[in-house]
Amino acid sequence: MPEGWTAQAYRFALDPTPTQLRGLASHAGAARFAHNHMLALVKATMDQRAAERSYGFPSLS
């Protein structure tokens, strides 16, 4: 952090209604799905590149 700056944090308590709870859970589930999907895509790409390196072909990049 640059000199002279101050870090400050706030904490708020949530008290959602049952309908809001369902919405929050839905958004959290969608975020988890997107994260896991992209993580699997990155891992598959890395595995594919490792396999291609094992073939002995020169790298294209």
N, CA, C and O atoms as CSV, one atom per row, in Angstrom:
chain,resi,resn,atom,element,x,y,z
A,1,MET,N,N,0.852,-1.161,0.000
A,1,MET,CA,C,0.000,0.000,0.000
A,1,MET,C,C,0.906,1.234,0.000
A,1,MET,O,O,1.886,1.278,0.742
A,2,PRO,N,N,0.589,2.228,-0.819
A,2,PRO,CA,C,1.423,3.428,-0.868
A,2,PRO,C,C,1.479,4.146,0.477
A,2,PRO,O,O,0.546,4.088,1.278
A,3,GLU,N,N,2.581,4.811,0.694
A,3,GLU,CA,C,2.758,5.547,1.943
A,3,GLU,C,C,1.696,6.634,2.063
A,3,GLU,O,O,1.381,7.320,1.091
A,4,GLY,N,N,1.160,6.778,3.249
A,4,GLY,CA,C,0.138,7.789,3.497
A,4,GLY,C,C,-1.283,7.289,3.293
A,4,GLY,O,O,-2.235,7.995,3.624
A,5,TRP,N,N,-1.443,6.103,2.762
A,5,TRP,CA,C,-2.769,5.544,2.564
A,5,TRP,C,C,-3.193,4.806,3.821
A,5,TRP,O,O,-2.349,4.368,4.603
A,6,THR,N,N,-4.496,4.667,4.016
A,6,THR,CA,C,-5.034,3.944,5.155
A,6,THR,C,C,-6.029,2.905,4.654
A,6,THR,O,O,-6.877,3.201,3.813
A,7,ALA,N,N,-5.919,1.696,5.174
A,7,ALA,CA,C,-6.885,0.649,4.835
A,7,ALA,C,C,-8.009,0.688,5.859
A,7,ALA,O,O,-7.769,0.812,7.059
A,8,GLN,N,N,-9.230,0.582,5.373
A,8,GLN,CA,C,-10.378,0.626,6.265
A,8,GLN,C,C,-11.384,-0.417,5.783
A,8,GLN,O,O,-11.560,-0.611,4.581
A,9,ALA,N,N,-12.029,-1.072,6.711
A,9,ALA,CA,C,-13.000,-2.104,6.357
A,9,ALA,C,C,-14.289,-1.889,7.140
A,9,ALA,O,O,-14.292,-1.307,8.224
A,10,TYR,N,N,-15.369,-2.368,6.567
A,10,TYR,CA,C,-16.672,-2.299,7.213
A,10,TYR,C,C,-17.274,-3.694,7.212
A,10,TYR,O,O,-16.997,-4.497,6.321
A,11,ARG,N,N,-18.080,-3.973,8.192
A,11,ARG,CA,C,-18.772,-5.256,8.262
A,11,ARG,C,C,-20.258,-4.963,8.464
A,11,ARG,O,O,-20.644,-4.171,9.324
A,12,PHE,N,N,-21.076,-5.623,7.648
A,12,PHE,CA,C,-22.517,-5.436,7.732
A,12,PHE,C,C,-23.177,-6.790,7.958
A,12,PHE,O,O,-22.742,-7.799,7.403
A,13,ALA,N,N,-24.205,-6.809,8.754
A,13,ALA,CA,C,-24.985,-8.031,8.961
A,13,ALA,C,C,-26.140,-8.023,7.962
A,13,ALA,O,O,-26.809,-7.006,7.779
A,14,LEU,N,N,-26.365,-9.159,7.323
A,14,LEU,CA,C,-27.482,-9.287,6.397
A,14,LEU,C,C,-28.636,-9.978,7.109
A,14,LEU,O,O,-28.432,-10.873,7.928
A,15,ASP,N,N,-29.823,-9.558,6.790
A,15,ASP,CA,C,-31.022,-10.199,7.322
A,15,ASP,C,C,-32.006,-10.368,6.168
A,15,ASP,O,O,-33.051,-9.717,6.137
A,16,PRO,N,N,-31.666,-11.256,5.204
A,16,PRO,CA,C,-32.510,-11.382,4.017
A,16,PRO,C,C,-33.821,-12.102,4.315
A,16,PRO,O,O,-33.926,-12.916,5.233
A,17,THR,N,N,-34.801,-11.769,3.508
A,17,THR,CA,C,-36.083,-12.468,3.572
A,17,THR,C,C,-35.899,-13.845,2.933
A,17,THR,O,O,-34.894,-14.078,2.262
A,18,PRO,N,N,-36.848,-14.755,3.128
A,18,PRO,CA,C,-36.730,-16.072,2.479
A,18,PRO,C,C,-36.584,-15.975,0.954
A,18,PRO,O,O,-35.833,-16.746,0.356
A,19,THR,N,N,-37.286,-15.049,0.336
A,19,THR,CA,C,-37.162,-14.865,-1.114
A,19,THR,C,C,-35.766,-14.387,-1.480
A,19,THR,O,O,-35.180,-14.864,-2.452
A,20,GLN,N,N,-35.233,-13.450,-0.708
A,20,GLN,CA,C,-33.885,-12.955,-0.960
A,20,GLN,C,C,-32.849,-14.052,-0.728
A,20,GLN,O,O,-31.853,-14.131,-1.447
A,21,LEU,N,N,-33.084,-14.898,0.279
A,21,LEU,CA,C,-32.173,-16.021,0.537
A,21,LEU,C,C,-32.098,-16.953,-0.668
A,21,LEU,O,O,-31.017,-17.406,-1.044
A,22,ARG,N,N,-33.257,-17.238,-1.271
A,22,ARG,CA,C,-33.270,-18.095,-2.457
A,22,ARG,C,C,-32.480,-17.447,-3.591
A,22,ARG,O,O,-31.737,-18.125,-4.302
A,23,GLY,N,N,-32.639,-16.146,-3.758
A,23,GLY,CA,C,-31.894,-15.435,-4.800
A,23,GLY,C,C,-30.399,-15.454,-4.541
A,23,GLY,O,O,-29.607,-15.671,-5.458
A,24,LEU,N,N,-30.008,-15.226,-3.283
A,24,LEU,CA,C,-28.585,-15.263,-2.930
A,24,LEU,C,C,-28.001,-16.652,-3.168
A,24,LEU,O,O,-26.896,-16.782,-3.694
A,25,ALA,N,N,-28.734,-17.678,-2.786
A,25,ALA,CA,C,-28.265,-19.048,-2.985
A,25,ALA,C,C,-28.140,-19.363,-4.476
A,25,ALA,O,O,-27.201,-20.037,-4.898
A,26,SER,N,N,-29.089,-18.872,-5.262
A,26,SER,CA,C,-29.047,-19.096,-6.702
A,26,SER,C,C,-27.819,-18.436,-7.321
A,26,SER,O,O,-27.131,-19.044,-8.140
A,27,HIS,N,N,-27.548,-17.205,-6.933
A,27,HIS,CA,C,-26.380,-16.494,-7.468
A,27,HIS,C,C,-25.086,-17.171,-7.037
A,27,HIS,O,O,-24.152,-17.288,-7.830
A,28,ALA,N,N,-25.025,-17.612,-5.795
A,28,ALA,CA,C,-23.821,-18.299,-5.315
A,28,ALA,C,C,-23.620,-19.603,-6.086
A,28,ALA,O,O,-22.493,-19.944,-6.445
A,29,GLY,N,N,-24.690,-20.321,-6.339
A,29,GLY,CA,C,-24.591,-21.564,-7.100
A,29,GLY,C,C,-24.138,-21.319,-8.531
A,29,GLY,O,O,-23.334,-22.077,-9.073
A,30,ALA,N,N,-24.658,-20.254,-9.142
A,30,ALA,CA,C,-24.253,-19.928,-10.512
A,30,ALA,C,C,-22.779,-19.542,-10.563
A,30,ALA,O,O,-22.068,-19.930,-11.490
A,31,ALA,N,N,-22.320,-18.786,-9.578
A,31,ALA,CA,C,-20.909,-18.391,-9.532
A,31,ALA,C,C,-20.019,-19.613,-9.341
A,31,ALA,O,O,-18.965,-19.722,-9.968
A,32,ARG,N,N,-20.437,-20.525,-8.482
A,32,ARG,CA,C,-19.661,-21.752,-8.249
A,32,ARG,C,C,-19.608,-22.593,-9.527
A,32,ARG,O,O,-18.558,-23.139,-9.868
A,33,PHE,N,N,-20.737,-22.697,-10.230
A,33,PHE,CA,C,-20.778,-23.452,-11.480
A,33,PHE,C,C,-19.831,-22.839,-12.507
A,33,PHE,O,O,-19.064,-23.557,-13.150
A,34,ALA,N,N,-19.881,-21.515,-12.666
A,34,ALA,CA,C,-19.021,-20.840,-13.643
A,34,ALA,C,C,-17.548,-21.034,-13.292
A,34,ALA,O,O,-16.728,-21.302,-14.170
A,35,HIS,N,N,-17.217,-20.900,-12.019
A,35,HIS,CA,C,-15.829,-21.083,-11.582
A,35,HIS,C,C,-15.357,-22.501,-11.888
A,35,HIS,O,O,-14.284,-22.686,-12.463
A,36,ASN,N,N,-16.140,-23.491,-11.513
A,36,ASN,CA,C,-15.758,-24.888,-11.734
A,36,ASN,C,C,-15.658,-25.216,-13.226
A,36,ASN,O,O,-14.773,-25.964,-13.642
A,37,HIS,N,N,-16.564,-24.659,-14.022
A,37,HIS,CA,C,-16.537,-24.896,-15.464
A,37,HIS,C,C,-15.252,-24.343,-16.075
A,37,HIS,O,O,-14.583,-25.028,-16.848
A,38,MET,N,N,-14.910,-23.108,-15.730
A,38,MET,CA,C,-13.701,-22.502,-16.287
A,38,MET,C,C,-12.442,-23.175,-15.749
A,38,MET,O,O,-11.459,-23.308,-16.478
A,39,LEU,N,N,-12.454,-23.598,-14.499
A,39,LEU,CA,C,-11.317,-24.327,-13.945
A,39,LEU,C,C,-11.090,-25.627,-14.721
A,39,LEU,O,O,-9.951,-25.981,-15.025
A,40,ALA,N,N,-12.164,-26.327,-15.036
A,40,ALA,CA,C,-12.054,-27.560,-15.823
A,40,ALA,C,C,-11.514,-27.264,-17.219
A,40,ALA,O,O,-10.720,-28.039,-17.752
A,41,LEU,N,N,-11.937,-26.149,-17.817
A,41,LEU,CA,C,-11.453,-25.774,-19.142
A,41,LEU,C,C,-9.953,-25.478,-19.115
A,41,LEU,O,O,-9.216,-25.926,-19.993
A,42,VAL,N,N,-9.506,-24.733,-18.119
A,42,VAL,CA,C,-8.079,-24.419,-17.990
A,42,VAL,C,C,-7.279,-25.699,-17.774
A,42,VAL,O,O,-6.226,-25.888,-18.383
A,43,LYS,N,N,-7.781,-26.577,-16.906
A,43,LYS,CA,C,-7.067,-27.830,-16.644
A,43,LYS,C,C,-6.995,-28.694,-17.899
A,43,LYS,O,O,-5.955,-29.290,-18.181
A,44,ALA,N,N,-8.079,-28.767,-18.648
A,44,ALA,CA,C,-8.075,-29.553,-19.883
A,44,ALA,C,C,-7.077,-28.978,-20.884
A,44,ALA,O,O,-6.379,-29.732,-21.562
A,45,THR,N,N,-7.003,-27.663,-20.983
A,45,THR,CA,C,-6.047,-27.025,-21.887
A,45,THR,C,C,-4.618,-27.323,-21.464
A,45,THR,O,O,-3.769,-27.632,-22.300
A,46,MET,N,N,-4.351,-27.230,-20.163
A,46,MET,CA,C,-3.004,-27.529,-19.668
A,46,MET,C,C,-2.640,-28.992,-19.918
A,46,MET,O,O,-1.513,-29.293,-20.313
A,47,ASP,N,N,-3.585,-29.895,-19.691
A,47,ASP,CA,C,-3.339,-31.318,-19.936
A,47,ASP,C,C,-3.078,-31.575,-21.422
A,47,ASP,O,O,-2.203,-32.366,-21.774
A,48,GLN,N,N,-3.841,-30.903,-22.292
A,48,GLN,CA,C,-3.656,-31.061,-23.736
A,48,GLN,C,C,-2.277,-30.564,-24.154
A,48,GLN,O,O,-1.597,-31.212,-24.950
A,49,ARG,N,N,-1.866,-29.427,-23.626
A,49,ARG,CA,C,-0.542,-28.893,-23.968
A,49,ARG,C,C,0.570,-29.815,-23.476
A,49,ARG,O,O,1.570,-30.010,-24.166
A,50,ALA,N,N,0.395,-30.378,-22.290
A,50,ALA,CA,C,1.396,-31.320,-21.773
A,50,ALA,C,C,1.481,-32.548,-22.674
A,50,ALA,O,O,2.572,-33.048,-22.945
A,51,ALA,N,N,0.328,-33.033,-23.138
A,51,ALA,CA,C,0.316,-34.185,-24.038
A,51,ALA,C,C,1.004,-33.835,-25.352
A,51,ALA,O,O,1.773,-34.637,-25.881
A,52,GLU,N,N,0.734,-32.642,-25.882
A,52,GLU,CA,C,1.357,-32.234,-27.143
A,52,GLU,C,C,2.872,-32.113,-26.991
A,52,GLU,O,O,3.612,-32.467,-27.908
A,53,ARG,N,N,3.338,-31.623,-25.855
A,53,ARG,CA,C,4.783,-31.534,-25.623
A,53,ARG,C,C,5.407,-32.927,-25.605
A,53,ARG,O,O,6.544,-33.112,-26.041
A,54,SER,N,N,4.659,-33.901,-25.100
A,54,SER,CA,C,5.198,-35.262,-25.021
A,54,SER,C,C,5.324,-35.910,-26.401
A,54,SER,O,O,6.041,-36.899,-26.551
A,55,TYR,N,N,4.628,-35.361,-27.422
A,55,TYR,CA,C,4.717,-35.907,-28.772
A,55,TYR,C,C,6.050,-35.571,-29.428
A,55,TYR,O,O,6.442,-36.215,-30.401
A,56,GLY,N,N,6.752,-34.562,-28.900
A,56,GLY,CA,C,8.037,-34.178,-29.456
A,56,GLY,C,C,7.956,-33.169,-30.582
A,56,GLY,O,O,8.969,-32.895,-31.226
A,57,PHE,N,N,6.770,-32.598,-30.845
A,57,PHE,CA,C,6.643,-31.568,-31.869
A,57,PHE,C,C,7.111,-30.236,-31.307
A,57,PHE,O,O,6.973,-30.001,-30.106
A,58,PRO,N,N,7.661,-29.357,-32.139
A,58,PRO,CA,C,8.078,-28.043,-31.639
A,58,PRO,C,C,6.858,-27.199,-31.254
A,58,PRO,O,O,5.772,-27.362,-31.811
A,59,SER,N,N,7.058,-26.311,-30.307
A,59,SER,CA,C,5.980,-25.440,-29.838
A,59,SER,C,C,5.635,-24.417,-30.911
A,59,SER,O,O,6.520,-23.938,-31.620
A,60,LEU,N,N,4.354,-24.078,-31.037
A,60,LEU,CA,C,3.915,-23.075,-32.002
A,60,LEU,C,C,4.025,-21.661,-31.449
A,60,LEU,O,O,3.919,-20.690,-32.198
A,61,SER,N,N,4.234,-21.542,-30.156
A,61,SER,CA,C,4.302,-20.199,-29.574
A,61,SER,C,C,5.699,-19.844,-29.142
A,61,SER,O,O,5.928,-18.747,-28.632
